Amino acid sequence: MTTGLCFMTGQGFADPLEPGVRLAVTRAKTPITIDGKLDEFATAVCTPVEYFHPDQKNRPAQFFYLWDNEAFYVGLRTLDEKIFSPVHPLWEGDAVEWYFDTRRDATFRDQKWGKGAVHCFWTAMEKADLNPRFCLRPGYLDAIAKTGVEVSARRWEHGLEVEFKLPWVNFPNFTPKINEVIGIDAELSYSDGSQRSYRSFVFGSPLSVAQPGNLARVQLVDTLEADHWAHCAAVMMPIRIDTAWAQSGKPRVQARIALPVNHLETIGKIVFQVSDLSGKLIGAFEASDSETLGSAPNFVRKSASWPADLTAPGSYTAVAVIHDKQGRELGRVAPRMVSVNTEQGY
């Protein structure tokens, strides 16, 4: 059985992630066929989105990432009962806005889009029918030549599975290799059967639309290493802390954490540590309750709770501490302090 962790590569000890990197993107171990099936992404790093939205059958989704010498690849699995994307513009429906910066000079993650950086869109649908499509952002239609770009999709029991291939040949000044750092953001748009009604960002916020400076640094690696989790946990296992609006007993705060569909065998105990504003520990609460979202067994979150009187809003901080099966700490995750949808506000 594989553990999802590897302490060495074929060249010796693996290189650490660079400062500020937020995700390790692993190299594909087999050729990838763009057919809408996510089999090749079975060990890829996953970043869940919207695991805490009340509409569990139409909001949660999973992004997967791989690379090889030919291309960068993205897999997407959604829970979606109302699938739709208009003929034009295709992004005003169920679609992905994809942000990508490979520039190797001082313009990397600059405030302006330019050659070597691309803002594009892809979708599985045309209206309610499967018809995968791709386009570049208006005003930047010459950003790349679109050589070899592929999108494929299929329906599954609970929504859509989509694959996207973006060949490196479209970025002639970039050479893919281990430890290269690029900038990305992934935005999922939702239609609920008509026009776009909701947007969610994996790494950033709507500021990514305006400037590449808001994109996340991600590093191309061979294998997900134990030391990578400290950098990656925040996007692999996001959390939310809130007080439910309907409770039968005394008020309690509920803390939830998304579980990544891959690498679950690595994860052991998850504990929410609650501290006062001076940093003194108030309590530690294990996330032991599991919840399956939308009846889809690979969409799972865990939760913990504590008395609301213990932590008045605005008077404490909380982090999730993730351990491996041997009890070693893998990483820590705090609540996201950024607006991620179409309206500002936490």
C-alpha positions as CSV (number, residue, x, y, z in Angstrom):
1,M,0.0,0.0,0.0
2,T,1.3,3.5,-0.8
3,T,1.2,6.1,1.8
4,G,1.0,9.2,-0.4
5,L,4.3,10.4,1.1
6,C,7.8,9.9,-0.2
7,F,10.9,11.1,1.6
8,M,13.3,10.5,-1.3
9,T,13.3,10.7,-5.1
10,G,15.5,8.8,-7.5
11,Q,18.0,11.5,-7.3
12,G,18.3,11.5,-3.5
13,F,16.5,13.7,-1.0
14,A,13.7,15.7,-2.6
15,D,14.2,19.5,-2.9
16,P,12.0,21.6,-0.5
17,L,9.3,23.9,-1.9
18,E,10.3,27.5,-2.4
19,P,9.1,30.1,0.1
20,G,5.6,31.3,-0.7
21,V,4.7,28.2,-2.8
22,R,1.1,27.1,-2.0
23,L,0.8,23.9,-3.9
24,A,3.1,21.1,-5.2
25,V,2.0,19.8,-8.6
26,T,3.2,16.2,-9.2
27,R,4.5,14.8,-12.4
28,A,2.2,12.4,-14.3
29,K,3.5,8.8,-14.1
30,T,1.6,7.6,-17.2
31,P,0.5,9.1,-20.5
32,I,-2.7,11.2,-20.1
33,T,-5.6,10.7,-22.5
34,I,-8.0,13.6,-22.6
35,D,-11.3,11.7,-22.6
36,G,-13.2,13.1,-19.6
37,K,-12.2,10.2,-17.3
38,L,-10.1,11.2,-14.3
39,D,-8.3,7.8,-13.9
40,E,-4.9,9.3,-14.5
41,F,-5.5,11.8,-11.6
42,A,-6.0,9.0,-9.0
43,T,-2.8,10.1,-7.1
44,A,-2.8,13.8,-8.1
45,V,-3.0,16.5,-5.6
46,C,-6.6,17.7,-5.1
47,T,-7.9,21.1,-4.0
48,P,-11.6,20.9,-2.9
49,V,-13.9,23.9,-3.2
50,E,-17.2,24.8,-1.6
51,Y,-17.4,21.8,0.8
52,F,-19.1,24.1,3.3
53,H,-21.9,25.5,1.1
54,P,-25.4,24.5,2.3
55,D,-26.3,23.3,-1.2
56,Q,-24.3,20.1,-1.0
57,K,-25.6,18.7,-4.4
58,N,-24.7,21.7,-6.5
59,R,-21.6,23.5,-5.0
60,P,-18.8,21.2,-3.9
61,A,-16.1,20.4,-6.5
62,Q,-12.6,19.0,-6.8
63,F,-9.7,20.3,-8.9
64,F,-6.7,18.0,-9.7
65,Y,-3.3,18.9,-11.2
66,L,-0.6,17.1,-13.1
67,W,2.3,18.0,-15.5
68,D,4.7,16.3,-17.8
69,N,7.2,17.4,-20.4
70,E,4.3,18.0,-22.9
71,A,1.6,19.9,-21.0
72,F,0.0,21.0,-17.8
73,Y,-3.2,19.1,-17.0
74,V,-6.3,19.8,-14.9
75,G,-9.0,17.5,-13.8
76,L,-12.3,18.7,-12.4
77,R,-15.1,16.7,-10.7
78,T,-18.3,18.5,-9.7
79,L,-21.5,17.9,-7.8
80,D,-24.1,19.5,-10.1
81,E,-27.8,18.7,-10.7
82,K,-28.4,21.6,-13.1
83,I,-25.8,21.6,-15.8
84,F,-25.8,24.5,-18.3
85,S,-23.5,26.8,-20.2
86,P,-24.7,29.4,-22.7
87,V,-23.6,29.5,-26.3
88,H,-21.9,32.8,-25.8
89,P,-20.1,33.8,-23.6
90,L,-19.4,30.3,-22.5
91,W,-18.1,31.4,-19.1
92,E,-21.5,32.7,-18.0
93,G,-22.5,29.2,-16.9
94,D,-20.9,26.1,-15.6
95,A,-17.3,26.7,-16.6
96,V,-13.8,27.2,-15.4
97,E,-11.8,30.5,-15.5
98,W,-8.2,29.4,-15.7
99,Y,-5.3,31.8,-14.8
100,F,-1.8,30.8,-15.7
101,D,1.6,32.7,-15.7
102,T,4.8,31.1,-16.9
103,R,6.9,34.2,-17.4
104,R,10.5,33.9,-16.3
105,D,11.5,37.6,-16.1
106,A,10.5,40.5,-13.8
107,T,6.9,40.4,-15.2
108,F,6.2,37.1,-13.5
109,R,3.0,37.6,-11.5
110,D,3.0,41.3,-12.6
111,Q,0.0,43.6,-12.5
112,K,-0.6,43.2,-16.2
113,W,-1.4,40.2,-18.4
114,G,1.0,39.6,-21.3
115,K,2.7,37.0,-23.4
116,G,3.6,34.0,-21.3
117,A,0.5,34.6,-19.1
118,V,-3.0,33.5,-20.0
119,H,-6.5,34.1,-18.7
120,C,-8.8,31.6,-20.5
121,F,-12.1,29.7,-20.1
122,W,-13.2,26.1,-20.6
123,T,-16.5,24.3,-20.1
124,A,-18.0,20.9,-20.6
125,M,-21.3,22.2,-22.0
126,E,-23.2,24.0,-24.7
127,K,-26.5,24.8,-23.2
128,A,-27.5,21.5,-21.5
129,D,-25.6,19.3,-23.9
130,L,-22.0,17.9,-23.5
131,N,-19.9,19.9,-25.9
132,P,-16.4,20.8,-24.4
133,R,-15.2,24.2,-25.4
134,F,-12.3,26.6,-24.8
135,C,-11.6,30.2,-25.4
136,L,-9.3,33.0,-24.5
137,R,-10.2,36.2,-22.6
138,P,-11.5,38.9,-24.9
139,G,-8.8,41.6,-25.4
140,Y,-6.1,38.9,-25.0
141,L,-6.8,36.6,-27.9
142,D,-3.2,36.6,-29.0
143,A,-1.9,35.5,-25.5
144,I,-1.2,31.9,-26.8
145,A,-1.5,30.1,-30.1
146,K,-3.9,27.5,-28.6
147,T,-1.7,24.7,-30.0
148,G,-2.8,21.3,-28.8
149,V,-5.3,22.6,-26.2
150,E,-7.9,19.9,-25.4
151,V,-11.0,19.8,-23.2
152,S,-13.1,16.6,-22.7
153,A,-15.9,15.8,-20.4
154,R,-18.4,13.2,-19.3
155,R,-21.4,13.1,-17.0
156,W,-21.1,11.0,-13.9
157,E,-23.8,10.1,-11.3
158,H,-23.6,13.3,-9.4
159,G,-22.4,15.9,-11.9
160,L,-19.5,16.4,-14.3
161,E,-15.9,15.2,-14.8
162,V,-13.8,17.4,-17.1
163,E,-10.2,17.2,-18.3
164,F,-8.1,20.2,-19.6
165,K,-4.8,20.0,-21.4
166,L,-2.6,23.1,-21.9
167,P,0.6,22.2,-23.8
168,W,3.8,24.0,-22.9
169,V,4.5,24.7,-26.6
170,N,2.1,27.7,-26.1
171,F,4.7,29.2,-23.8
172,P,8.0,29.1,-25.8
173,N,10.0,30.9,-23.2
174,F,9.2,28.3,-20.5
175,T,10.8,24.9,-20.1
176,P,9.0,22.5,-17.7
177,K,11.3,20.8,-15.2
178,I,11.4,19.8,-11.6
179,N,11.2,22.7,-9.1
180,E,10.1,25.4,-11.6
181,V,7.5,27.7,-10.1
182,I,4.5,29.1,-12.1
183,G,1.5,31.1,-11.1
184,I,-2.1,29.8,-11.3
185,D,-5.6,30.3,-10.0
186,A,-8.6,28.2,-10.7
187,E,-12.1,29.6,-10.6
188,L,-15.3,27.6,-10.9
189,S,-18.4,29.3,-12.2
190,Y,-21.9,28.0,-11.5
191,S,-25.1,28.5,-13.5
192,D,-27.8,26.6,-11.6
193,G,-29.4,25.9,-15.0
194,S,-29.3,29.4,-16.4
195,Q,-26.8,32.4,-16.3
196,R,-23.8,32.5,-14.0
197,S,-25.0,32.7,-10.4
198,Y,-21.9,32.0,-8.3
199,R,-18.1,31.9,-8.5
200,S,-15.5,30.2,-6.3
201,F,-11.7,30.5,-6.3
202,V,-9.3,27.8,-5.2
203,F,-6.3,30.0,-4.4
204,G,-7.2,33.7,-4.5
205,S,-10.2,35.9,-5.1
206,P,-11.8,38.0,-7.9
207,L,-8.6,40.1,-7.9
208,S,-7.1,37.3,-10.0
209,V,-9.3,38.5,-12.9
210,A,-7.6,42.0,-12.8
211,Q,-4.0,41.0,-12.3
212,P,-1.6,38.0,-12.3
213,G,-0.1,39.4,-9.2
214,N,-2.9,37.7,-7.3
215,L,-2.1,34.2,-8.6
216,A,-0.6,31.5,-6.4
217,R,2.9,30.2,-6.7
218,V,2.9,26.5,-7.4
219,Q,5.9,24.3,-7.9
220,L,6.4,21.4,-10.3
221,V,7.6,18.4,-8.4
222,D,8.0,14.7,-8.9
223,T,6.1,13.3,-6.0
224,L,4.2,14.8,-3.0
225,E,6.6,14.7,-0.1
226,A,6.0,14.8,3.6
227,D,7.5,18.2,3.9
228,H,5.3,19.6,1.2
229,W,2.1,19.4,3.3
230,A,3.0,22.4,5.5
231,H,2.9,24.5,2.3
232,C,-0.1,22.8,0.6
233,A,-2.5,21.9,3.4
234,A,-4.4,25.2,3.2
235,V,-5.6,24.5,-0.3
236,M,-5.8,20.7,0.0
237,M,-7.8,20.8,3.2
238,P,-9.6,24.2,3.7
239,I,-11.6,24.8,6.8
240,R,-14.6,26.8,8.0
241,I,-15.7,27.7,11.5
242,D,-19.2,28.9,12.2
243,T,-22.2,28.7,14.5
244,A,-25.2,26.8,13.0
245,W,-28.4,28.8,12.9
246,A,-30.6,26.0,14.1
247,Q,-29.5,24.0,17.2
248,S,-31.5,21.9,19.6
249,G,-29.2,22.2,22.6
250,K,-27.0,24.9,24.0
251,P,-25.1,26.9,21.3
252,R,-22.0,25.3,19.9
253,V,-19.4,26.4,17.4
254,Q,-18.8,23.9,14.6
255,A,-15.5,23.5,12.8
256,R,-15.3,21.7,9.5
257,I,-12.4,20.6,7.3
258,A,-12.5,19.2,3.8
259,L,-10.7,16.0,3.1
260,P,-8.7,15.6,-0.1
261,V,-10.1,12.7,-2.2
262,N,-6.5,11.5,-2.8
263,H,-3.9,10.9,0.0
264,L,-6.6,10.1,2.5
265,E,-4.5,7.1,3.6
266,T,-1.8,9.5,4.8
267,I,-4.0,11.5,7.2
268,G,-4.4,10.5,10.8
269,K,-5.8,12.7,13.6
270,I,-7.1,16.2,12.9
271,V,-7.3,18.6,15.8
272,F,-8.7,22.1,16.0
273,Q,-6.7,24.2,18.4
274,V,-8.5,27.2,19.8
275,S,-6.5,30.1,21.3
276,D,-7.2,33.5,22.8
277,L,-5.9,36.6,21.2
278,S,-2.7,36.5,23.3
279,G,-2.0,33.0,21.9
280,K,-2.9,31.0,25.0
281,L,-4.5,27.7,24.2
282,I,-8.2,27.5,25.2
283,G,-8.9,24.0,24.0
284,A,-8.1,21.3,21.5
285,F,-11.0,19.5,19.7
286,E,-10.6,16.5,17.5
287,A,-12.4,16.4,14.2
288,S,-13.9,12.9,14.5
289,D,-17.3,13.2,12.9
290,S,-17.4,12.5,9.1
291,E,-20.0,13.8,6.7
292,T,-20.5,12.7,3.1
293,L,-21.6,15.5,0.7
294,G,-24.4,15.0,-1.8
295,S,-24.3,11.2,-1.4
296,A,-21.0,11.1,-3.2
297,P,-18.5,8.9,-1.2
298,N,-15.4,10.7,-2.4
299,F,-16.7,14.1,-1.2
300,V,-16.1,14.0,2.6
301,R,-15.5,16.5,5.3
302,K,-14.8,16.1,9.1
303,S,-16.1,18.2,11.9
304,A,-15.5,19.1,15.6
305,S,-17.5,21.4,17.9
306,W,-17.1,23.2,21.2
307,P,-19.4,25.3,23.5
308,A,-20.1,28.8,22.0
309,D,-19.5,30.4,25.5
310,L,-15.9,29.2,25.3
311,T,-15.1,31.4,22.2
312,A,-17.0,34.6,21.7
313,P,-16.9,35.8,18.1
314,G,-13.9,38.1,17.5
315,S,-12.1,37.0,20.7
316,Y,-10.2,33.9,19.5
317,T,-8.3,32.2,16.7
318,A,-8.5,28.6,15.5
319,V,-6.3,26.4,13.4
320,A,-6.7,22.8,12.2
321,V,-3.6,20.7,12.9
322,I,-3.3,17.7,10.6
323,H,-1.2,14.7,11.6
324,D,-0.2,11.6,9.7
325,K,-0.9,8.0,10.8
326,Q,2.2,8.0,13.0
327,G,1.1,11.1,14.8
328,R,3.6,13.5,13.1
329,E,2.3,16.9,12.2
330,L,1.8,17.4,8.5
331,G,0.4,20.9,8.3
332,R,-1.8,23.6,9.8
333,V,-4.8,25.4,8.2
334,A,-6.5,28.6,9.3
335,P,-9.8,30.0,8.1
336,R,-9.6,31.9,4.7
337,M,-9.6,35.6,5.3
338,V,-10.6,36.6,1.8
339,S,-13.7,37.1,-0.3
340,V,-14.0,34.3,-2.8
341,N,-17.3,34.8,-4.5
342,T,-19.1,37.6,-6.4
343,E,-19.9,39.7,-3.3
344,Q,-17.4,41.1,-0.9
345,G,-17.5,39.9,2.7
346,Y,-16.1,37.2,4.9
